[in-house]
Amino acid sequence: MIKDYQGVVDRIKNRTRPEQRIFVQKNLSISHQVSMLLEHHGWTQKEFATRLGKEPSEISKWLSGLHNLTLQSISKMEAVLENDVILTPLEACEKYKEVHYKYITLKVFARPNSDPINSPIHYPETATMETESTKQKVA
């Protein structure tokens, strides 16, 4: 049965034109971006629909990932969300010229002896790892 299922999936993939795959992928990416921004604002789709002056069912269709969104509707969403939903690579380079690195502090618990079961745990100082490249500092 699974073999037949995989055959059906393969036939569908083979019949799907590359532009259709790209269309679905981009629509799902936009939908995910909008969902993350809604979560950031603490809004439901219904609240978002009200702010856009749309019916909740239309917003649900927009965010399904299969609706053919227009630049007009994306622009309306960006205006209400006060954030970019889509960004071209050139815009991204310009907007994010300056990168701010975040640092995290980790506590490392290790057993330095060769007998990991019977040796006591030593609690060292904290360790700091930088997110720039792969630089790491361990105290």
CYANA upper distance limits for C-alpha pairs under 8 A (distance plus 0.5 A):
  1 MET  CA      5 TYR  CA      6.79
  2 ILE  CA      6 GLN  CA      6.65
  3 LYS  CA      7 GLY  CA      6.76
  4 ASP  CA      8 VAL  CA      6.85
  5 TYR  CA      9 VAL  CA      6.82
  6 GLN  CA     10 ASP  CA      6.56
  7 GLY  CA     11 ARG  CA      6.67
  8 VAL  CA     12 ILE  CA      6.74
  9 VAL  CA     13 LYS  CA      6.68
 10 ASP  CA     14 ASN  CA      6.60
 11 ARG  CA     15 ARG  CA      6.74
 12 ILE  CA     16 THR  CA      6.65
 16 THR  CA     20 GLN  CA      6.93
 16 THR  CA     21 ARG  CA      7.43
 17 ARG  CA     21 ARG  CA      7.16
 18 PRO  CA     22 ILE  CA      6.75
 19 GLU  CA     23 PHE  CA      6.47
 20 GLN  CA     24 VAL  CA      6.76
 21 ARG  CA     25 GLN  CA      6.61
 22 ILE  CA     26 LYS  CA      6.53
 23 PHE  CA     27 ASN  CA      6.60
 24 VAL  CA     28 LEU  CA      6.56
 24 VAL  CA     65 GLY  CA      7.06
 24 VAL  CA     66 LEU  CA      6.78
 25 GLN  CA     29 SER  CA      6.66
 26 LYS  CA     30 ILE  CA      6.68
 27 ASN  CA     31 SER  CA      6.58
 27 ASN  CA     65 GLY  CA      5.28
 27 ASN  CA     66 LEU  CA      6.94
 27 ASN  CA     67 HIS  CA      7.97
 27 ASN  CA     68 ASN  CA      8.26
 27 ASN  CA     69 LEU  CA      8.26
 28 LEU  CA     32 HIS  CA      6.53
 28 LEU  CA     63 LEU  CA      8.35
 28 LEU  CA     64 SER  CA      8.07
 28 LEU  CA     65 GLY  CA      4.94
 28 LEU  CA     66 LEU  CA      8.03
 29 SER  CA     33 GLN  CA      6.62
 29 SER  CA     65 GLY  CA      8.40
 30 ILE  CA     34 VAL  CA      6.67
 30 ILE  CA     63 LEU  CA      8.47
 30 ILE  CA     65 GLY  CA      8.18
 30 ILE  CA     85 VAL  CA      6.90
 30 ILE  CA     86 ILE  CA      7.44
 31 SER  CA     35 SER  CA      6.62
 31 SER  CA     62 TRP  CA      8.08
 31 SER  CA     63 LEU  CA      5.33
 31 SER  CA     64 SER  CA      7.47
 31 SER  CA     65 GLY  CA      6.31
 32 HIS  CA     36 MET  CA      6.68
 32 HIS  CA     63 LEU  CA      8.46
 33 GLN  CA     37 LEU  CA      6.79
 33 GLN  CA     85 VAL  CA      6.64
 34 VAL  CA     38 LEU  CA      6.59
 34 VAL  CA     63 LEU  CA      8.30
 34 VAL  CA     85 VAL  CA      7.00
 35 SER  CA     39 GLU  CA      6.69
 35 SER  CA     63 LEU  CA      8.46
 36 MET  CA     40 HIS  CA      6.63
 37 LEU  CA     41 HIS  CA      6.73
 37 LEU  CA     81 LEU  CA      7.41
 37 LEU  CA     83 ASN  CA      8.44
 38 LEU  CA     42 GLY  CA      6.44
 38 LEU  CA     43 TRP  CA      5.61
 38 LEU  CA     44 THR  CA      7.19
 38 LEU  CA     45 GLN  CA      8.07
 38 LEU  CA     48 PHE  CA      8.08
 38 LEU  CA     81 LEU  CA      8.12
 39 GLU  CA     43 TRP  CA      6.65
 39 GLU  CA     44 THR  CA      8.21
 43 TRP  CA     47 GLU  CA      6.29
 43 TRP  CA     48 PHE  CA      6.88
 44 THR  CA     48 PHE  CA      6.72
 45 GLN  CA     49 ALA  CA      6.52
 45 GLN  CA     56 PRO  CA      7.05
 45 GLN  CA     59 ILE  CA      7.28
 45 GLN  CA     60 SER  CA      7.73
 46 LYS  CA     50 THR  CA      6.81
 46 LYS  CA     55 GLU  CA      8.38
 46 LYS  CA     56 PRO  CA      5.65
 47 GLU  CA     51 ARG  CA      6.80
 48 PHE  CA     52 LEU  CA      6.73
 48 PHE  CA     59 ILE  CA      8.43
 49 ALA  CA     53 GLY  CA      6.47
 49 ALA  CA     54 LYS  CA      5.37
 49 ALA  CA     55 GLU  CA      6.27
 49 ALA  CA     56 PRO  CA      5.71
 49 ALA  CA     58 GLU  CA      8.45
 49 ALA  CA     59 ILE  CA      6.58
 50 THR  CA     54 LYS  CA      6.53
 50 THR  CA     55 GLU  CA      7.73
 50 THR  CA     56 PRO  CA      8.18
 51 ARG  CA     80 VAL  CA      7.40
 52 LEU  CA     76 LYS  CA      7.65
 52 LEU  CA     77 MET  CA      7.78
 52 LEU  CA     80 VAL  CA      7.38
 54 LYS  CA     58 GLU  CA      7.14
 54 LYS  CA     59 ILE  CA      7.63
 55 GLU  CA     59 ILE  CA      7.24
 56 PRO  CA     60 SER  CA      6.66
 57 SER  CA     61 LYS  CA      6.73
 58 GLU  CA     62 TRP  CA      6.68
 59 ILE  CA     63 LEU  CA      6.62
 60 SER  CA     64 SER  CA      6.61
 61 LYS  CA     65 GLY  CA      8.36
 61 LYS  CA     66 LEU  CA      8.25
 61 LYS  CA     67 HIS  CA      6.72
 62 TRP  CA     66 LEU  CA      8.06
 62 TRP  CA     67 HIS  CA      5.88
 62 TRP  CA     68 ASN  CA      8.26
 62 TRP  CA     69 LEU  CA      7.22
 63 LEU  CA     67 HIS  CA      7.96
 69 LEU  CA     73 SER  CA      6.86
 69 LEU  CA     74 ILE  CA      7.31
 70 THR  CA     74 ILE  CA      6.79
 71 LEU  CA     75 SER  CA      6.43
 72 GLN  CA     76 LYS  CA      6.75
 73 SER  CA     77 MET  CA      6.78
 74 ILE  CA     78 GLU  CA      6.68
 74 ILE  CA     85 VAL  CA      7.65
 75 SER  CA     79 ALA  CA      6.63
 76 LYS  CA     80 VAL  CA      6.80
 77 MET  CA     81 LEU  CA      6.44
 77 MET  CA     85 VAL  CA      8.17
 78 GLU  CA     82 GLU  CA      6.07
 78 GLU  CA     83 ASN  CA      5.85
 78 GLU  CA     84 ASP  CA      6.04
 78 GLU  CA     85 VAL  CA      6.42
 79 ALA  CA     83 ASN  CA      7.54
 87 LEU  CA     91 GLU  CA      6.56
 87 LEU  CA     92 ALA  CA      6.65
 88 THR  CA     92 ALA  CA      6.65
 89 PRO  CA     93 CYS  CA      6.69
 90 LEU  CA     94 GLU  CA      6.81
 91 GLU  CA     95 LYS  CA      6.43
 92 ALA  CA     96 TYR  CA      6.25
 93 CYS  CA     97 LYS  CA      6.16
101 TYR  CA    130 GLU  CA      8.35
101 TYR  CA    131 THR  CA      6.89
101 TYR  CA    132 GLU  CA      7.10
102 LYS  CA    130 GLU  CA      7.84
102 LYS  CA    131 THR  CA      6.97
103 TYR  CA    128 THR  CA      7.86
103 TYR  CA    129 MET  CA      7.04
103 TYR  CA    130 GLU  CA      5.87
103 TYR  CA    131 THR  CA      6.87
104 ILE  CA    128 THR  CA      6.73
104 ILE  CA    129 MET  CA      6.61
104 ILE  CA    130 GLU  CA      7.57
105 THR  CA    126 THR  CA      7.22
105 THR  CA    127 ALA  CA      6.44
105 THR  CA    128 THR  CA      5.29
105 THR  CA    129 MET  CA      7.18
106 LEU  CA    126 THR  CA      6.35
106 LEU  CA    127 ALA  CA      5.65
106 LEU  CA    128 THR  CA      6.62
106 LEU  CA    129 MET  CA      8.15
107 LYS  CA    124 PRO  CA      8.15
107 LYS  CA    125 GLU  CA      7.66
107 LYS  CA    126 THR  CA      5.25
107 LYS  CA    127 ALA  CA      6.42
108 VAL  CA    123 TYR  CA      7.58
108 VAL  CA    124 PRO  CA      7.12
108 VAL  CA    125 GLU  CA      8.25
108 VAL  CA    126 THR  CA      7.11
108 VAL  CA    127 ALA  CA      7.18
109 PHE  CA    121 ILE  CA      7.40
109 PHE  CA    122 HIS  CA      7.10
109 PHE  CA    123 TYR  CA      6.04
109 PHE  CA    124 PRO  CA      7.47
110 ALA  CA    121 ILE  CA      6.71
110 ALA  CA    122 HIS  CA      6.71
110 ALA  CA    123 TYR  CA      7.65
111 ARG  CA    116 PRO  CA      6.41
111 ARG  CA    119 SER  CA      7.25
111 ARG  CA    120 PRO  CA      7.41
111 ARG  CA    121 ILE  CA      5.79
111 ARG  CA    122 HIS  CA      6.79
112 PRO  CA    116 PRO  CA      8.33
112 PRO  CA    122 HIS  CA      8.20
113 ASN  CA    119 SER  CA      7.00
115 ASP  CA    119 SER  CA      6.42
124 PRO  CA    139 ALA  CA      8.31
125 GLU  CA    139 ALA  CA      6.37
126 THR  CA    138 VAL  CA      7.91
126 THR  CA    139 ALA  CA      6.73
127 ALA  CA    137 LYS  CA      6.99
127 ALA  CA    138 VAL  CA      4.97
127 ALA  CA    139 ALA  CA      5.83
128 THR  CA    136 GLN  CA      7.27
128 THR  CA    137 LYS  CA      5.80
128 THR  CA    138 VAL  CA      6.29
128 THR  CA    139 ALA  CA      7.91
129 MET  CA    135 LYS  CA      7.43
129 MET  CA    136 GLN  CA      5.12
129 MET  CA    137 LYS  CA      6.10
129 MET  CA    138 VAL  CA      7.85
130 GLU  CA    134 THR  CA      7.70
130 GLU  CA    135 LYS  CA      6.25
130 GLU  CA    136 GLN  CA      6.21
130 GLU  CA    137 LYS  CA      7.90
131 THR  CA    135 LYS  CA      7.73
